[in-house]
Structures are given as C-alpha cells and as structure tokens.
Amino acid sequence: MKITIDRTKCEGYAKCIQASPKVFKLDAKMIAEVIDAKADIDEKILLAAKICPTKAIILEEEGTGKKIFPVE
Ligand code: SF4
C-alpha cells in the first residue's frame, strides 16, 4: 500500500500515530510523516487514514495506483 501524507492538510493531531505508531510519526514541524509503510498490517494503516480528522492520509494500491482511501 502506498501512503501519501498531504502535509498541507495535516494539523498534527497524531491520531494516525496512535493507530499505527510503527508507520507514522510527527516530524520536527509536528506534521506526520511515514517511517515505514510496510511496518504494520493494512487494516491498521487504513484505520489511521480513517481517523485522521483532516483526511490528510491518502492510500493507494501499490503498482496499480488505485485509490483505497479516501474514496469519493
Ligand atoms: S491524524 Fe492526520 S492530522 Fe493528525 S498527525 Fe496524522 S495525518 Fe496529521
């Protein structure tokens, strides 16, 4: 799963880090970044994206680029 964080949307709530601390962390500017996209199961990463209050986490299928979250 390809994880992209829209840094213009992230407001540092750290919900994603609570959901999946091995994948997400806050950088020095208190904006989320991906440490290791493969460090957790897809369900946890999807949960992190879903609970992000600003919908800053974009998930796509590796290879196909198919959007997993958010879906319009
Ligand atoms: S939950 Fe969303 S807003 Fe909060 S730190 Fe993670 S990406 Fe940023």
Backbone and ligand atoms as CSV (ligand in chain L), in Angstrom:
chain,resi,resn,atom,element,x,y,z
A,1,MET,N,N,0.850,-1.194,0.000
A,1,MET,CA,C,0.000,0.000,0.000
A,1,MET,C,C,0.891,1.251,0.000
A,2,LYS,N,N,0.560,2.164,-0.909
A,2,LYS,CA,C,1.328,3.405,-0.982
A,2,LYS,C,C,0.663,4.447,-0.081
A,3,ILE,N,N,1.439,5.035,0.804
A,3,ILE,CA,C,0.910,6.010,1.751
A,3,ILE,C,C,1.455,7.382,1.398
A,4,THR,N,N,0.557,8.336,1.222
A,4,THR,CA,C,0.973,9.718,0.996
A,4,THR,C,C,0.325,10.585,2.060
A,5,ILE,N,N,1.098,11.465,2.646
A,5,ILE,CA,C,0.530,12.406,3.612
A,5,ILE,C,C,0.494,13.781,2.964
A,6,ASP,N,N,-0.706,14.344,2.901
A,6,ASP,CA,C,-0.856,15.703,2.386
A,6,ASP,C,C,-0.443,16.661,3.507
A,7,ARG,N,N,0.783,17.133,3.409
A,7,ARG,CA,C,1.341,17.937,4.505
A,7,ARG,C,C,0.654,19.291,4.649
A,8,THR,N,N,-0.076,19.709,3.624
A,8,THR,CA,C,-0.825,20.965,3.744
A,8,THR,C,C,-2.099,20.755,4.560
A,9,LYS,N,N,-2.550,19.482,4.647
A,9,LYS,CA,C,-3.786,19.190,5.393
A,9,LYS,C,C,-3.518,18.746,6.820
A,10,CYS,N,N,-2.386,18.081,7.047
A,10,CYS,CA,C,-2.088,17.534,8.373
A,10,CYS,C,C,-1.969,18.670,9.390
A,11,GLU,N,N,-2.653,18.488,10.508
A,11,GLU,CA,C,-2.583,19.500,11.568
A,11,GLU,C,C,-2.010,18.923,12.852
A,12,GLY,N,N,-1.313,17.801,12.730
A,12,GLY,CA,C,-0.564,17.268,13.871
A,12,GLY,C,C,-1.411,16.703,14.993
A,13,TYR,N,N,-2.587,16.187,14.677
A,13,TYR,CA,C,-3.426,15.615,15.732
A,13,TYR,C,C,-2.866,14.314,16.298
A,14,ALA,N,N,-2.002,13.667,15.512
A,14,ALA,CA,C,-1.327,12.427,15.937
A,14,ALA,C,C,-2.253,11.228,16.107
A,15,LYS,N,N,-3.447,11.319,15.594
A,15,LYS,CA,C,-4.364,10.158,15.636
A,15,LYS,C,C,-3.772,9.000,14.847
A,16,CYS,N,N,-3.158,9.323,13.731
A,16,CYS,CA,C,-2.569,8.265,12.892
A,16,CYS,C,C,-1.479,7.529,13.664
A,17,ILE,N,N,-0.749,8.255,14.484
A,17,ILE,CA,C,0.345,7.654,15.253
A,17,ILE,C,C,-0.221,6.730,16.335
A,18,GLN,N,N,-1.335,7.138,16.930
A,18,GLN,CA,C,-1.996,6.256,17.897
A,18,GLN,C,C,-2.427,4.962,17.235
A,19,ALA,N,N,-2.938,5.065,16.012
A,19,ALA,CA,C,-3.448,3.882,15.307
A,19,ALA,C,C,-2.307,2.983,14.840
A,20,SER,N,N,-1.220,3.593,14.396
A,20,SER,CA,C,-0.137,2.798,13.805
A,20,SER,C,C,1.218,3.465,14.049
A,21,PRO,N,N,1.718,3.312,15.276
A,21,PRO,CA,C,2.957,4.019,15.653
A,21,PRO,C,C,4.212,3.558,14.928
A,22,LYS,N,N,4.155,2.371,14.305
A,22,LYS,CA,C,5.344,1.918,13.577
A,22,LYS,C,C,5.421,2.518,12.186
A,23,VAL,N,N,4.300,3.031,11.717
A,23,VAL,CA,C,4.253,3.558,10.342
A,23,VAL,C,C,4.350,5.088,10.327
A,24,PHE,N,N,3.673,5.734,11.274
A,24,PHE,CA,C,3.604,7.195,11.259
A,24,PHE,C,C,4.357,7.802,12.437
A,25,LYS,N,N,4.918,8.981,12.206
A,25,LYS,CA,C,5.457,9.765,13.324
A,25,LYS,C,C,5.321,11.245,12.986
A,26,LEU,N,N,5.452,12.067,13.983
A,26,LEU,CA,C,5.438,13.509,13.736
A,26,LEU,C,C,6.871,13.973,13.533
A,27,ASP,N,N,7.068,14.819,12.538
A,27,ASP,CA,C,8.409,15.362,12.326
A,27,ASP,C,C,8.614,16.592,13.216
A,28,ALA,N,N,9.722,17.270,13.051
A,28,ALA,CA,C,10.058,18.406,13.913
A,28,ALA,C,C,9.042,19.541,13.797
A,29,LYS,N,N,8.334,19.596,12.672
A,29,LYS,CA,C,7.313,20.643,12.474
A,29,LYS,C,C,5.939,20.195,12.948
A,30,MET,N,N,5.879,19.014,13.607
A,30,MET,CA,C,4.625,18.442,14.087
A,30,MET,C,C,3.670,18.104,12.944
A,31,ILE,N,N,4.257,17.675,11.853
A,31,ILE,CA,C,3.484,17.195,10.708
A,31,ILE,C,C,3.820,15.706,10.565
A,32,ALA,N,N,2.797,14.923,10.261
A,32,ALA,CA,C,3.015,13.476,10.172
A,32,ALA,C,C,3.893,13.111,8.983
A,33,GLU,N,N,4.698,12.081,9.189
A,33,GLU,CA,C,5.458,11.512,8.075
A,33,GLU,C,C,5.458,9.997,8.211
A,34,VAL,N,N,5.759,9.346,7.102
A,34,VAL,CA,C,5.775,7.887,7.082
A,34,VAL,C,C,7.185,7.415,7.405
A,35,ILE,N,N,7.301,6.575,8.425
A,35,ILE,CA,C,8.600,5.996,8.767
A,35,ILE,C,C,8.838,4.770,7.886
A,36,ASP,N,N,7.855,3.868,7.884
A,36,ASP,CA,C,7.993,2.620,7.139
A,36,ASP,C,C,6.589,2.130,6.769
A,37,ALA,N,N,6.269,2.231,5.500
A,37,ALA,CA,C,4.917,1.885,5.029
A,37,ALA,C,C,4.603,0.398,5.196
A,38,LYS,N,N,5.639,-0.417,5.396
A,38,LYS,CA,C,5.415,-1.863,5.499
A,38,LYS,C,C,5.457,-2.363,6.950
A,39,ALA,N,N,5.504,-1.441,7.903
A,39,ALA,CA,C,5.717,-1.839,9.293
A,39,ALA,C,C,4.444,-2.264,10.012
A,40,ASP,N,N,3.301,-2.208,9.335
A,40,ASP,CA,C,2.059,-2.587,10.010
A,40,ASP,C,C,1.105,-3.224,8.997
A,41,ILE,N,N,0.085,-3.879,9.520
A,41,ILE,CA,C,-0.895,-4.517,8.637
A,41,ILE,C,C,-1.770,-3.441,7.991
A,42,ASP,N,N,-2.285,-3.767,6.805
A,42,ASP,CA,C,-3.086,-2.808,6.042
A,42,ASP,C,C,-4.278,-2.279,6.839
A,43,GLU,N,N,-4.887,-3.142,7.648
A,43,GLU,CA,C,-6.069,-2.726,8.414
A,43,GLU,C,C,-5.745,-1.571,9.358
A,44,LYS,N,N,-4.570,-1.639,9.990
A,44,LYS,CA,C,-4.167,-0.584,10.927
A,44,LYS,C,C,-3.889,0.726,10.175
A,45,ILE,N,N,-3.274,0.594,9.008
A,45,ILE,CA,C,-2.960,1.782,8.215
A,45,ILE,C,C,-4.258,2.416,7.703
A,46,LEU,N,N,-5.189,1.563,7.309
A,46,LEU,CA,C,-6.493,2.070,6.861
A,46,LEU,C,C,-7.221,2.768,8.009
A,47,LEU,N,N,-7.126,2.181,9.196
A,47,LEU,CA,C,-7.748,2.804,10.371
A,47,LEU,C,C,-7.124,4.182,10.618
A,48,ALA,N,N,-5.804,4.253,10.522
A,48,ALA,CA,C,-5.110,5.533,10.720
A,48,ALA,C,C,-5.634,6.577,9.745
A,49,ALA,N,N,-5.795,6.181,8.489
A,49,ALA,CA,C,-6.281,7.128,7.473
A,49,ALA,C,C,-7.710,7.561,7.785
A,50,LYS,N,N,-8.522,6.604,8.253
A,50,LYS,CA,C,-9.932,6.908,8.517
A,50,LYS,C,C,-10.110,7.837,9.711
A,51,ILE,N,N,-9.262,7.693,10.717
A,51,ILE,CA,C,-9.460,8.522,11.915
A,51,ILE,C,C,-8.731,9.861,11.830
A,52,CYS,N,N,-7.981,10.076,10.779
A,52,CYS,CA,C,-7.344,11.393,10.621
A,52,CYS,C,C,-8.434,12.454,10.438
A,53,PRO,N,N,-8.505,13.430,11.347
A,53,PRO,CA,C,-9.604,14.407,11.292
A,53,PRO,C,C,-9.587,15.274,10.038
A,54,THR,N,N,-8.436,15.429,9.421
A,54,THR,CA,C,-8.358,16.306,8.248
A,54,THR,C,C,-8.252,15.528,6.927
A,55,LYS,N,N,-8.365,14.211,7.014
A,55,LYS,CA,C,-8.249,13.349,5.812
A,55,LYS,C,C,-6.949,13.638,5.047
A,56,ALA,N,N,-5.869,13.732,5.794
A,56,ALA,CA,C,-4.568,14.063,5.193
A,56,ALA,C,C,-3.824,12.843,4.677
A,57,ILE,N,N,-4.323,11.648,5.015
A,57,ILE,CA,C,-3.617,10.424,4.622
A,57,ILE,C,C,-4.303,9.816,3.408
A,58,ILE,N,N,-3.533,9.658,2.347
A,58,ILE,CA,C,-4.055,9.107,1.094
A,58,ILE,C,C,-3.425,7.731,0.889
A,59,LEU,N,N,-4.269,6.744,0.648
A,59,LEU,CA,C,-3.777,5.374,0.450
A,59,LEU,C,C,-4.088,4.917,-0.963
A,60,GLU,N,N,-3.097,4.317,-1.598
A,60,GLU,CA,C,-3.277,3.782,-2.945
A,60,GLU,C,C,-2.685,2.388,-3.019
A,61,GLU,N,N,-3.244,1.595,-3.931
A,61,GLU,CA,C,-2.682,0.265,-4.163
A,61,GLU,C,C,-1.310,0.392,-4.778
A,62,GLU,N,N,-0.390,-0.405,-4.251
A,62,GLU,CA,C,0.952,-0.459,-4.827
A,62,GLU,C,C,0.831,-0.986,-6.253
A,63,GLY,N,N,1.525,-0.400,-7.184
A,63,GLY,CA,C,1.500,-0.912,-8.552
A,63,GLY,C,C,0.385,-0.317,-9.393
A,64,THR,N,N,-0.876,-0.595,-9.030
A,64,THR,CA,C,-1.990,-0.112,-9.852
A,64,THR,C,C,-2.287,1.364,-9.606
A,65,GLY,N,N,-1.949,1.870,-8.431
A,65,GLY,CA,C,-2.250,3.262,-8.099
A,65,GLY,C,C,-3.716,3.502,-7.776
A,66,LYS,N,N,-4.473,2.413,-7.669
A,66,LYS,CA,C,-5.904,2.540,-7.368
A,66,LYS,C,C,-6.103,3.152,-5.980
A,67,LYS,N,N,-6.968,4.158,-5.904
A,67,LYS,CA,C,-7.212,4.851,-4.652
A,67,LYS,C,C,-7.964,3.944,-3.691
A,68,ILE,N,N,-7.418,3.796,-2.488
A,68,ILE,CA,C,-8.064,2.994,-1.442
A,68,ILE,C,C,-8.793,3.920,-0.465
A,69,PHE,N,N,-8.139,5.033,-0.141
A,69,PHE,CA,C,-8.756,5.994,0.797
A,69,PHE,C,C,-8.126,7.363,0.573
A,70,PRO,N,N,-8.859,8.457,0.631
A,70,PRO,CA,C,-10.319,8.493,0.723
A,70,PRO,C,C,-10.960,8.189,-0.622
A,71,VAL,N,N,-12.106,7.587,-0.598
A,71,VAL,CA,C,-12.820,7.309,-1.848
A,71,VAL,C,C,-13.961,8.316,-2.003
A,72,GLU,N,N,-14.024,8.879,-3.203
A,72,GLU,CA,C,-15.056,9.908,-3.439
A,72,GLU,C,C,-16.414,9.267,-3.691
L,1,SF4,S1,S,-4.052,12.062,12.160
L,1,SF4,FE1,FE,-3.959,13.317,10.301
L,1,SF4,S2,S,-3.763,15.410,11.037
L,1,SF4,FE2,FE,-3.196,14.043,12.690
L,1,SF4,S3,S,-0.993,13.811,12.570
L,1,SF4,FE3,FE,-1.922,12.130,11.450
L,1,SF4,S4,S,-2.016,12.862,9.325
L,1,SF4,FE4,FE,-1.722,14.635,10.625
